[in-house]
Amino acid sequence: MKAKRLISPGCLLALVLVLAVSFPESCRAQRRRPVKGTPMYFEVTPEGDTVFMETLDPVWILPKGKKIKSGDWRRYYKLVYNFNKVYPYALVGRKMMAQVDSTLAADAGKRRDRNRYINDVEKELFRLFEKDIRNMTVSQGLVLMRLVDRECGMNAFEIIKTYESGFAANFWQLVAKLFSQDLKTRYDPKPGSEDAKIEELCRIWDSGQWDSFYFSIFYELPTKTVIKTEKLSSEVKK
């Protein structure tokens, strides 16, 4: 009867080491490669079936006929970016202007009280928004002017004249002219006008679809503009 030949532990260890060294590097690297991506989640149906689920990134589909020339895409992207930054200020400005008008009508019967209150409001607005506005670009400031007109129903010239004086309005109009701007220009949302694209962005924002629209352009969610307060603390002092 032949004796069974057994492999000693030392020989077995040597064999494992030889196989490990001689195994192709690419195969060993492939085995160690981590799994990329996010695993899909699943749900079990009442019938006992397993259904894998995945959430797709939002996609914005422009209506038929909405075409933008290739040369205009860059300007359009810039407009969308600037609009996202400044539109919240225009919305807050509308609320604050309504508050100021209500306070003036109810509590500021005398011109002296009115002027003192307006002066306090100016100081408060400067304290709240001066830093933010200084950090805006010129193009962002121009978009903000158009949006303030849309939300408040008055252009920059009319706002200055109403709450300050005709002299102040004319002075700032002269300054604007030096930069080829006109404070008296009214917001015009009609198709084909310069403000038509801004009006379209306003409708998208107001419909609650802004995040998905912004994501479809920049492939990232928009940075939210955080405004500390939407109400003024200034009061009429008598």
Summary of the structure (lengths in Angstrom):
residues: 238
radius of gyration: 32.4
end to end distance: 121.9
largest distance: 125.8
contacts: 509
relative contact order: 0.13
helix: 59%
strand: 3%
